[in-house]
Structure formats: structure tokens, C-alpha cells
């Protein structure tokens, strides 16, 4: 009889590498594991299961890899010591989320949150827990309303049923689809989509709030700068512009990530974790039934592993062709529109900053032109005064001329004539500059 590999642990206490933090009991010694030195790769994770129960666990990288099926390169994206841009990755058994302050791993039954102690993450944890609780209650209510246990209930837009229970007419298919809806007509999202929506909403709302706050601070600062150009106002606008560039880059990265997902149906199909798990379980059960109907010929274990691996890979390779990603596409489009609106708001603010800078440059150029005109006038005045100084220097030479023997009237006429000539030369020079367009 074929031996199946043991399934991954579904409960926290079944995995020895995911150890919950021990609760100290008064007058009782702590377990031996509590005194063990914590490794460098062990971090505290907040685990939220499908029933909205939370538990803080300490787990290493290898334990998370075994539990979620993620490679080491994907876990590096969540490393707080490394700087990675916003990323959303869909893998075989998990979704990796790195959006702003949210670093999480989403599976079909639980959410592992890394930085749960961050004050900015606490509201997100409460919101996520409430959403998971609502999803759990809605799922339980839906299971109680449907009594047909032969059907595989799906919450996506495409319903994959076993061959024995597929509807034979359109009426049965319509009844099946109707049973997957809430009383208000809305469909129940899978667990991973509920968690993904909470992450997207928290990230988009955080960026939108920062953009709105920056906009409220930028407009008064820019208006004050246009009224009075000072070092303090310029420094304040410089800081606002630096923040604007940083926020724009973060928003642009989230938008690009969502756009990349919307453009690739295969990446979106990888995020249907519940669908893939149910499809894999149905394929496994079909293989087990086929093995039971064999003639009793036992195969070697190595051939069995190869056959099972081939069938599993073939199953996962056909996932993107079987899933209809319309439901996830609508979910991502909603937040793509929101983040695109935030980016447009930042672009408008950037244009306002650029317009203010252009206005400031125009004002500075105008003042510089006035200074240049004043410099031309002063230079002209210096030139004509220098001519009068030349006349005074000539009279100051140690030579004897007849004018020195004249009276006071001749001296005054000489001084007055020189001054009048200097003023006349200055007026002529300024008039010539205005005629040439050098002065206004």
C-alpha cells in the first residue's frame, strides 16, 4: 500500500520549531526551552488563524520555510534589516506581503505578521482580526445553510466541482452559485483574499494619509514663500519637497506592483491558495481511489515518489489555466484606482511646487535685473565724476597759470561749469542707455 508523506502541521503545537512564548506560572520553574538561548534567526511572529485567534510565536527561518513552503529568498523580503521595496508575491502555498509597515505571510488558513509590536501596525492587527472574524462567521453561516456535502464549495467566481457532482443543467449550476453568496448578494472571499485586502487597504490608507498631511503643510508654506523670500521659508519648502519625493517614490512602487499583478494572470492565479489546496486534495483523493482499484501490484517507493511529484507539478502547472482571476482582478483594481488617485494628488502637489519655484525664480530674476540697472547707473555716475576729478587734478598741478591770479568769481565759475558739465554728461549717458534698452 502506498505511503503518503505526512501533511504539514496544521496546528501550532504540532510544529516543534514554532514555539509559543511560555507563560510564567508563579512559584513554578520555566520549561527548559525557555532558558535556551535565542538564535539570531529567531523572530517573534504574530499568528492569526482562520478563527481570528492570535498567538505570538518565536520561529526561525527554516521553521517558516517548512510551514509556508517559501524559499529563503522570499523571506529576505520581510527582513527588517534589509531595505526592500513594496512587494506582493504569490507562491504555491503562501502570499508574501511587504507593503510599507506591513510585513506578513498569508496562507490559506493563517496569517504570520512579523512586526506586530510596531505602534503603526497595531491598528492594522485589530482591523485584520475583525475582518477574519467576520469571514469566519460568514463561512460558518454559509456552511450551515448548505447541506449538500458532495459539492466542493468555492468562493471565487469559478466553481470547480468533482466529476460526480457537477451540475448537469443550468438550473443546478445557478442554484450552486446562489448558495455561495451572502444574504445581501455579495460573495464570500477566500481567507487569503480577506487578509490581502486588509493589507492593501492599510497600506493605501497610510500612503493617502501621508499625502494628505503633506498637502496640508505644503500649501501654506509655499504661499508664505511667495509673499516673503527668506532663508527660513526656503528651508521649510526644501524639507517639504524632500518628503514629497520620498512619498511619491513609495506610492509609485505600490502602484507599479499592483499594475504588474493586474497585467499577469498567472501571478494572480498563484494567489488562489484555497482553490489550489482544494484542487490538490481532490487530485490526491482521486489518485488514492485509483490506487485502491489496482490489481495489487506494489511499486517501489522511489517510483511512487516520482509519480506523485510529477502529478503534483502537473496539477500546479495547470492552475493558471483553470482559475478565473476576475474576482482577484476586481479586488486589485479597486486599490489600484485608490493608489493611482494618491499618486495623482502627489503629482498635482509636485506641479504646484514647481510652479512656485518658477515664480520665485522669476522674482529673483526681476530683482537681479533691477540690481544690474542700478549698477549701470552707478557706473555711469562714477565715470562722469571721474571726468570732473580729472579737471580738479589738472588745476591741482604745481604749475603757474593765469587763472590762479584771478579773483573768487572766476574760481566759482570754474567749479560751477565743471559741475554742470558733469551733470550734463551723466544725463546724456543715461539717455543713451535707455535708448539702447539697457535701462527701463
SELUMKOL-783621 format. One record per residue (C-alpha): residue number from 0; x, y, z; residue in three letters. Coordinates in steps of 0.25 Angstrom, whole numbers. Layout:
NUM,X,Y,Z,ALA
...
This chain:
0,0,0,0,UNK
1,5,14,-4,UNK
2,10,22,8,UNK
3,7,37,7,UNK
4,16,47,12,UNK
5,12,53,25,UNK
6,3,66,24,UNK
7,9,79,29,UNK
8,5,82,43,UNK
9,-8,90,43,UNK
10,-7,94,58,UNK
11,3,102,65,UNK
12,7,92,75,UNK
13,9,81,65,UNK
14,22,88,59,UNK
15,33,88,69,UNK
16,40,100,62,UNK
17,28,109,64,UNK
18,29,110,79,UNK
19,19,119,86,UNK
20,24,128,97,UNK
21,23,121,110,UNK
22,14,128,121,UNK
23,21,128,134,UNK
24,14,122,146,UNK
25,16,127,160,UNK
26,25,118,168,UNK
27,28,109,156,UNK
28,41,108,148,UNK
29,40,111,134,UNK
30,42,100,123,UNK
31,56,96,119,UNK
32,53,103,105,UNK
33,50,116,111,UNK
34,65,116,116,UNK
35,70,113,103,UNK
36,78,124,96,UNK
37,70,130,85,UNK
38,77,129,72,UNK
39,80,140,63,UNK
40,70,136,52,UNK
41,58,134,62,UNK
42,48,145,62,UNK
43,35,148,68,UNK
44,23,145,59,UNK
45,8,149,62,UNK
46,0,137,57,UNK
47,-15,139,53,UNK
48,-23,127,49,UNK
49,-36,126,41,UNK
50,-44,127,54,UNK
51,-37,141,57,UNK
52,-29,135,69,UNK
53,-16,142,71,UNK
54,-3,136,77,UNK
55,11,141,78,UNK
56,21,130,74,UNK
57,36,130,72,UNK
58,41,123,60,UNK
59,53,122,52,UNK
60,55,124,37,UNK
61,55,109,34,UNK
62,42,107,42,UNK
63,35,117,34,UNK
64,40,111,21,UNK
65,35,98,25,UNK
66,22,103,29,UNK
67,19,112,18,UNK
68,27,106,6,UNK
69,34,119,3,UNK
70,49,119,-1,UNK
71,59,127,6,UNK
72,60,138,-4,UNK
73,45,141,-1,UNK
74,47,142,14,UNK
75,58,152,11,UNK
76,48,162,6,UNK
77,42,162,20,UNK
78,55,164,27,UNK
79,55,177,35,UNK
80,70,179,34,UNK
81,69,179,19,UNK
82,63,190,10,UNK
83,53,184,0,UNK
84,43,192,-8,UNK
85,28,189,-7,UNK
86,25,175,-12,UNK
87,14,165,-13,UNK
88,18,151,-17,UNK
89,9,139,-20,UNK
90,15,125,-17,UNK
91,10,111,-17,UNK
92,5,111,-2,UNK
93,6,125,3,UNK
94,6,140,-1,UNK
95,17,149,3,UNK
96,13,163,6,UNK
97,23,175,8,UNK
98,15,188,8,UNK
99,20,200,15,UNK
100,20,196,30,UNK
101,12,182,27,UNK
102,21,170,26,UNK
103,13,158,26,UNK
104,12,144,21,UNK
105,-2,139,17,UNK
106,-6,125,15,UNK
107,-20,118,13,UNK
108,-22,117,28,UNK
109,-14,127,35,UNK
110,-6,140,35,UNK
111,8,142,40,UNK
112,11,156,44,UNK
113,25,160,46,UNK
114,26,174,53,UNK
115,14,173,62,UNK
116,20,181,73,UNK
117,21,193,64,UNK
118,11,204,68,UNK
119,7,207,54,UNK
120,3,192,52,UNK
121,-6,191,64,UNK
122,-18,197,57,UNK
123,-16,188,45,UNK
124,-15,176,54,UNK
125,-29,180,60,UNK
126,-35,182,47,UNK
127,-29,169,41,UNK
128,-35,161,53,UNK
129,-49,167,52,UNK
130,-49,164,37,UNK
131,-44,150,39,UNK
132,-55,148,50,UNK
133,-66,153,41,UNK
134,-61,144,30,UNK
135,-61,132,39,UNK
136,-75,135,44,UNK
137,-80,137,30,UNK
138,-73,124,26,UNK
139,-80,116,37,UNK
140,-93,122,34,UNK
141,-92,118,19,UNK
142,-88,104,23,UNK
143,-100,103,32,UNK
144,-109,108,20,UNK
145,-103,98,10,UNK
146,-106,83,13,UNK
147,-100,77,0,UNK
148,-87,71,5,UNK
149,-83,65,-8,UNK
150,-80,79,-14,UNK
151,-67,86,-12,UNK
152,-72,100,-8,UNK
153,-63,111,-15,UNK
154,-64,126,-12,UNK
155,-57,130,-25,UNK
156,-64,133,-38,UNK
157,-61,119,-44,UNK
158,-66,107,-37,UNK
159,-58,94,-38,UNK
160,-66,82,-34,UNK
161,-63,67,-34,UNK
162,-68,60,-47,UNK
163,-78,52,-39,UNK
164,-85,65,-34,UNK
165,-84,74,-46,UNK
166,-98,80,-49,UNK
167,-104,75,-62,UNK
168,-112,87,-66,UNK
169,-112,102,-64,UNK
170,-122,102,-53,UNK
171,-114,93,-44,UNK
172,-102,102,-47,UNK
173,-110,114,-44,UNK
174,-114,108,-30,UNK
175,-100,105,-27,UNK
176,-95,119,-30,UNK
177,-106,125,-22,UNK
178,-102,116,-10,UNK
179,-88,123,-10,UNK
180,-94,137,-7,UNK
181,-97,144,5,UNK
182,-111,148,8,UNK
183,-108,162,3,UNK
184,-104,156,-10,UNK
185,-88,158,-8,UNK
186,-79,146,-10,UNK
187,-71,141,2,UNK
188,-56,144,-2,UNK
189,-46,133,2,UNK
190,-38,135,14,UNK
191,-25,139,7,UNK
192,-33,150,-1,UNK
193,-39,155,12,UNK
194,-25,157,18,UNK
195,-19,162,5,UNK
196,-30,173,4,UNK
197,-27,177,19,UNK
198,-12,179,15,UNK
199,-15,186,3,UNK
200,-25,195,10,UNK
201,-16,198,21,UNK
202,-4,201,12,UNK
203,-12,210,3,UNK
204,-19,217,14,UNK
205,-6,220,21,UNK
206,0,226,8,UNK
207,-12,234,5,UNK
208,-12,240,19,UNK
209,3,244,18,UNK
210,0,250,5,UNK
211,-12,258,10,UNK
212,-4,263,22,UNK
213,8,267,13,UNK
214,-2,274,4,UNK
215,-8,282,16,UNK
216,6,286,21,UNK
217,11,289,7,UNK
218,1,300,2,UNK
219,3,310,14,UNK
220,18,308,13,UNK
221,18,311,-2,UNK
222,9,323,-1,UNK
223,17,329,10,UNK
224,30,327,2,UNK
225,23,335,-10,UNK
226,20,346,-1,UNK
227,33,347,6,UNK
228,46,340,1,UNK
229,55,337,13,UNK
230,64,326,18,UNK
231,54,320,27,UNK
232,43,319,17,UNK
233,53,313,7,UNK
234,58,303,17,UNK
235,43,299,20,UNK
236,40,297,5,UNK
237,52,289,3,UNK
238,48,279,14,UNK
239,34,278,8,UNK
240,40,275,-5,UNK
241,49,264,0,UNK
242,37,258,7,UNK
243,29,259,-6,UNK
244,40,252,-14,UNK
245,41,241,-4,UNK
246,25,239,-3,UNK
247,24,239,-18,UNK
248,34,228,-19,UNK
249,27,219,-9,UNK
250,14,221,-16,UNK
251,19,219,-29,UNK
252,25,206,-25,UNK
253,12,201,-19,UNK
254,5,205,-32,UNK
255,15,198,-41,UNK
256,14,185,-33,UNK
257,-2,185,-34,UNK
258,-1,188,-49,UNK
259,9,177,-50,UNK
260,0,167,-44,UNK
261,-12,172,-52,UNK
262,-4,170,-65,UNK
263,-1,156,-61,UNK
264,-12,146,-60,UNK
265,-2,135,-55,UNK
266,3,143,-44,UNK
267,-12,145,-39,UNK
268,-15,131,-41,UNK
269,-4,127,-31,UNK
270,-11,135,-20,UNK
271,-23,126,-20,UNK
272,-17,118,-9,UNK
273,-31,112,-4,UNK
274,-34,108,-18,UNK
275,-21,101,-20,UNK
276,-22,94,-7,UNK
277,-36,88,-10,UNK
278,-31,84,-24,UNK
279,-19,77,-19,UNK
280,-27,70,-9,UNK
281,-37,66,-19,UNK
282,-26,61,-28,UNK
283,-20,53,-16,UNK
284,-33,47,-13,UNK
285,-35,43,-28,UNK
286,-21,37,-28,UNK
287,-24,29,-15,UNK
288,-37,23,-21,UNK
289,-29,19,-34,UNK
290,-18,12,-26,UNK
291,-29,5,-18,UNK
292,-35,-1,-31,UNK
293,-21,-6,-36,UNK
294,-19,-21,-36,UNK
295,-10,-21,-24,UNK
296,3,-19,-31,UNK
297,13,-12,-22,UNK
298,22,-1,-27,UNK
299,36,3,-21,UNK
300,36,15,-12,UNK
301,45,23,-22,UNK
302,35,21,-33,UNK
303,24,25,-25,UNK
304,30,38,-21,UNK
305,34,41,-35,UNK
306,20,39,-40,UNK
307,14,47,-28,UNK
308,23,58,-31,UNK
309,20,58,-46,UNK
310,5,58,-44,UNK
311,6,69,-33,UNK
312,15,78,-42,UNK
313,5,76,-54,UNK
314,-6,80,-45,UNK
315,0,93,-41,UNK
316,5,96,-55,UNK
317,-10,95,-60,UNK
318,-15,104,-48,UNK
319,-13,117,-56,UNK
320,-21,111,-68,UNK
321,-33,106,-59,UNK
322,-35,118,-49,UNK
323,-43,130,-53,UNK
324,-36,142,-47,UNK
325,-47,152,-49,UNK
326,-50,153,-35,UNK
327,-36,156,-30,UNK
328,-34,165,-42,UNK
329,-46,173,-37,UNK
330,-41,174,-23,UNK
331,-27,179,-28,UNK
332,-33,189,-38,UNK
333,-41,195,-26,UNK
334,-28,198,-19,UNK
335,-20,201,-32,UNK
336,-30,213,-34,UNK
337,-28,217,-20,UNK
338,-13,217,-20,UNK
339,-14,224,-34,UNK
340,-22,235,-28,UNK
341,-12,237,-17,UNK
342,-1,238,-28,UNK
343,-9,248,-36,UNK
344,-11,256,-23,UNK
345,4,256,-21,UNK
346,7,259,-36,UNK
347,-2,271,-34,UNK
348,5,276,-22,UNK
349,18,274,-29,UNK
350,13,283,-40,UNK
351,9,293,-30,UNK
352,23,293,-24,UNK
353,30,294,-38,UNK
354,21,306,-41,UNK
355,24,313,-28,UNK
356,39,310,-31,UNK
357,37,316,-45,UNK
358,30,328,-39,UNK
359,41,330,-29,UNK
360,52,329,-40,UNK
361,44,340,-48,UNK
362,44,349,-35,UNK
363,59,347,-33,UNK
364,62,350,-48,UNK
365,54,362,-47,UNK
366,61,367,-35,UNK
367,74,363,-41,UNK
368,71,372,-53,UNK
369,68,384,-44,UNK
370,81,382,-37,UNK
371,88,382,-51,UNK
372,81,394,-55,UNK
373,85,401,-42,UNK
374,100,396,-45,UNK
375,99,403,-59,UNK
376,94,416,-53,UNK
377,105,416,-42,UNK
378,116,412,-52,UNK
379,111,424,-61,UNK
380,111,433,-49,UNK
381,125,429,-46,UNK
382,130,431,-60,UNK
383,125,445,-61,UNK
384,130,449,-47,UNK
385,144,443,-51,UNK
386,144,453,-62,UNK
387,141,465,-52,UNK
388,153,459,-44,UNK
389,162,460,-56,UNK
390,159,475,-57,UNK
391,161,477,-42,UNK
392,174,469,-43,UNK
393,179,478,-55,UNK
394,177,490,-46,UNK
395,184,483,-35,UNK
396,197,482,-42,UNK
397,209,490,-37,UNK
398,209,500,-49,UNK
399,206,514,-50,UNK
400,195,519,-59,UNK
401,187,532,-60,UNK
402,174,526,-55,UNK
403,181,525,-41,UNK
404,183,540,-41,UNK
405,168,543,-44,UNK
406,158,546,-33,UNK
407,148,538,-26,UNK
408,137,540,-37,UNK
409,146,533,-47,UNK
410,148,521,-37,UNK
411,133,519,-35,UNK
412,130,520,-50,UNK
413,140,509,-52,UNK
414,135,500,-41,UNK
415,120,502,-46,UNK
416,124,500,-60,UNK
417,131,487,-57,UNK
418,119,482,-48,UNK
419,109,486,-59,UNK
420,117,479,-70,UNK
421,118,466,-61,UNK
422,103,466,-59,UNK
423,100,468,-74,UNK
424,109,457,-77,UNK
425,102,448,-67,UNK
426,89,451,-73,UNK
427,94,449,-87,UNK
428,99,435,-83,UNK
429,86,431,-76,UNK
430,78,435,-88,UNK
431,87,427,-97,UNK
432,86,415,-89,UNK
433,71,416,-89,UNK
434,71,418,-104,UNK
435,79,405,-105,UNK
436,69,397,-96,UNK
437,80,395,-85,UNK
438,71,403,-75,UNK
439,56,403,-73,UNK
